[in-house]
Amino acid sequence: MNLRSHAGLGLLAAAIASAALASPAAADAPVVVPLQGLDPVLPMDAPTVASGVPTPIPGAPTGFHEGVGALPDLTLPRIPLESTLSETDIAAPLPEVLRGSEPGTAEVTSPRSDMKAVTPGATVGTLLHAPNGNGLGLPGVGVPEVGVLTPALNGALDPQLGLAP
């Protein structure tokens, strides 16, 4: 890899990092990743990438259960997150196949979509059990039951691939 390739990859990494650090207020505004600096490195025009930065909005923890004992059954609650994925458009010029023909463009688009997620959680059963008759009225100690609540992601993506003249 020569110095120009390193410079092009560094420019690409800086552009992606700057797009990721966009402010939440600009989440609905499109973010255009500046890839024009790759023109000297690539054998064709640089692709264009326009998207938005999703801002996850956390909700209130869910899934608290009333335990039989002094402690609730749920130790680590699940936290819902909601976000909107902005419309994304990636276009890359195609090389000229036949002399004198117009080169086309390959384009991938994805419309705006709502996404909902839930973080994982954990449950730990209670250590203390109801007192029995031969324990002098003291509660019994047992082995807790441990469980993991799985994360979830709901949403619909509808990407489309096309060729344009």
C-alpha positions as CSV (number, residue, x, y, z in Angstrom):
1,M,0.0,0.0,0.0
2,N,1.5,3.3,-1.0
3,L,1.3,6.7,0.8
4,R,-1.6,7.9,-1.3
5,S,-3.7,4.8,-0.3
6,H,-2.9,5.4,3.4
7,A,-3.9,9.0,3.1
8,G,-7.2,8.0,1.4
9,L,-8.0,5.4,4.1
10,G,-7.2,8.0,6.8
11,L,-9.5,10.5,5.2
12,L,-12.2,7.9,4.9
13,A,-11.8,7.0,8.6
14,A,-11.9,10.7,9.6
15,A,-15.1,11.3,7.6
16,I,-16.9,8.3,9.1
17,A,-15.8,9.4,12.6
18,S,-17.0,12.9,12.1
19,A,-20.4,11.6,10.8
20,A,-20.7,9.4,13.9
21,L,-20.0,12.4,16.3
22,A,-22.8,14.6,14.8
23,S,-25.0,16.2,17.4
24,P,-28.3,14.7,18.3
25,A,-30.1,17.9,17.1
26,A,-28.9,17.1,13.6
27,A,-30.2,13.5,13.7
28,D,-32.9,14.3,11.2
29,A,-30.6,16.3,8.9
30,P,-28.7,14.3,6.3
31,V,-25.1,13.8,6.9
32,V,-23.0,13.6,3.8
33,V,-19.7,11.8,4.2
34,P,-17.0,13.7,2.3
35,L,-15.2,11.1,0.2
36,Q,-14.0,13.5,-2.5
37,G,-10.4,13.2,-1.1
38,L,-10.4,9.6,-2.4
39,D,-10.5,10.7,-6.1
40,P,-6.7,10.6,-6.5
41,V,-6.5,7.1,-5.0
42,L,-9.4,5.4,-6.7
43,P,-9.5,4.6,-10.4
44,M,-12.9,6.2,-10.7
45,D,-15.0,9.0,-9.1
46,A,-15.5,8.6,-5.3
47,P,-18.8,7.2,-4.1
48,T,-21.3,9.4,-2.3
49,V,-22.7,8.4,1.1
50,A,-25.6,10.4,2.6
51,S,-27.3,9.2,5.8
52,G,-28.3,10.4,9.2
53,V,-27.0,9.6,12.6
54,P,-29.6,7.6,14.7
55,T,-30.0,8.9,18.3
56,P,-31.3,6.1,20.6
57,I,-33.8,7.4,23.2
58,P,-33.8,5.3,26.3
59,G,-37.1,4.5,28.1
60,A,-37.9,3.5,31.6
61,P,-36.7,0.1,32.8
62,T,-39.3,-2.6,32.4
63,G,-40.1,-6.0,33.8
64,F,-39.9,-5.4,37.6
65,H,-41.7,-8.2,39.3
66,E,-42.9,-8.2,42.9
67,G,-41.0,-11.0,44.6
68,V,-42.4,-13.1,47.4
69,G,-39.6,-12.2,49.7
70,A,-38.0,-8.9,50.6
71,L,-36.1,-8.6,47.3
72,P,-37.7,-8.4,43.8
73,D,-37.1,-11.4,41.4
74,L,-35.6,-9.1,38.8
75,T,-32.1,-7.9,39.5
76,L,-31.1,-6.2,36.3
77,P,-34.1,-4.7,34.4
78,R,-34.4,-4.5,30.6
79,I,-34.2,-1.0,29.2
80,P,-36.2,-0.2,26.0
81,L,-34.5,2.0,23.3
82,E,-36.2,3.7,20.4
83,S,-34.6,5.3,17.4
84,T,-35.3,6.3,13.8
85,L,-32.9,5.2,11.2
86,S,-32.6,8.0,8.7
87,E,-32.9,7.6,4.9
88,T,-29.6,6.3,3.6
89,D,-28.3,6.7,0.0
90,I,-25.0,5.3,-1.3
91,A,-24.1,5.9,-4.9
92,A,-21.0,4.7,-6.7
93,P,-20.2,5.5,-10.3
94,L,-19.6,2.5,-12.6
95,P,-16.6,2.4,-14.9
96,E,-17.1,2.9,-18.6
97,V,-17.5,-0.5,-20.2
98,L,-17.7,0.4,-23.8
99,R,-15.8,3.3,-25.4
100,G,-18.1,6.3,-25.9
101,S,-20.9,4.9,-23.7
102,E,-22.1,6.8,-20.6
103,P,-21.0,5.2,-17.4
104,G,-23.9,4.4,-15.0
105,T,-24.3,4.6,-11.2
106,A,-24.9,1.8,-8.8
107,E,-27.1,3.0,-6.0
108,V,-28.3,1.5,-2.7
109,T,-31.0,3.3,-0.8
110,S,-32.8,2.5,2.4
111,P,-35.9,4.5,3.5
112,R,-36.5,6.0,6.9
113,S,-37.6,3.4,9.5
114,D,-38.4,3.2,13.1
115,M,-36.4,0.7,15.3
116,K,-37.1,-0.5,18.8
117,A,-34.7,-2.5,21.0
118,V,-34.6,-3.9,24.5
119,T,-31.3,-4.4,26.4
120,P,-30.6,-7.8,28.1
121,G,-31.6,-8.2,31.7
122,A,-30.9,-10.7,34.4
123,T,-33.0,-12.4,37.1
124,V,-31.8,-13.9,40.4
125,G,-34.3,-15.8,42.5
126,T,-34.5,-15.2,46.2
127,L,-32.0,-16.9,48.6
128,L,-34.5,-17.0,51.4
129,H,-37.4,-19.4,51.6
130,A,-40.4,-19.5,53.9
131,P,-39.5,-20.7,57.5
132,N,-40.2,-24.3,58.3
133,G,-41.2,-25.9,61.6
134,N,-37.7,-27.2,62.7
135,G,-35.7,-24.0,61.9
136,L,-36.8,-22.1,65.1
137,G,-38.9,-19.8,62.8
138,L,-35.9,-18.6,60.8
139,P,-36.2,-18.5,57.0
140,G,-34.4,-21.2,55.1
141,V,-31.5,-20.4,52.8
142,G,-31.4,-22.0,49.3
143,V,-29.6,-21.8,46.0
144,P,-30.9,-18.9,43.8
145,E,-32.1,-19.5,40.3
146,V,-30.3,-17.3,37.9
147,G,-31.6,-16.4,34.4
148,V,-30.7,-14.1,31.5
149,L,-33.4,-12.1,29.6
150,T,-32.5,-11.9,26.0
151,P,-32.2,-8.6,24.1
152,A,-34.6,-7.8,21.3
153,L,-34.6,-5.7,18.1
154,N,-37.7,-4.8,16.2
155,G,-38.0,-2.8,13.0
156,A,-38.3,-3.1,9.2
157,L,-35.5,-2.3,6.8
158,D,-36.3,-2.1,3.1
159,P,-33.1,-1.5,1.2
160,Q,-33.2,-1.2,-2.6
161,L,-30.4,-1.8,-5.1
162,G,-30.6,-0.2,-8.5
163,L,-28.6,0.9,-11.5
164,A,-29.0,4.3,-13.1
165,P,-27.7,5.7,-16.4
